[in-house]
Amino acid sequence: MSAHQYDEGHTVAGWTGFGIATVGTSVAGLGMCTVSGAVIAGGLVITAVSVLVTWALHLRGWGKPPGRRPREEWGMRVRDSSAREGHSGCVGCRLAGRGGRGSTAVESASGAGARREAEPAAAEFGG
């Protein structure tokens, strides 16, 4: 039995964006410590670049669609073949003009079903 039973979204796009964002926030933190507005601004720019790089990699197929993927697509080196058409329910794809709201199967599965699953958890925690 594997240690990871679920697809946690470990992708090239995610890890690359995380790495760049880590550098950006570290630079911004250094700017805070040295009281340098220019260094803080530089760190914030690097952090913004991480968002753009992650988005670009997602659109090129190195990210993952919303929700779970089939087990054979869990590896980081597996590209997402459906990225070119766009993912239904994906904000990044919608911003790029891909994957409009036309596909209701995924949206209905993630919409009403997700709310039904969340209700018992909310009741359990008193929410």
Secondary structure by P-SEA (a helix, b strand, c coil): cccccccccccaaaaaaaaaaaaaaaaaaaaaaaccaaaaaaaaaaaaaaaaaaaaaaaaccccccccccccccccccccccccccccccaaaaaacccccccaaaaaaaaaaaaaaaaaaaaaacc
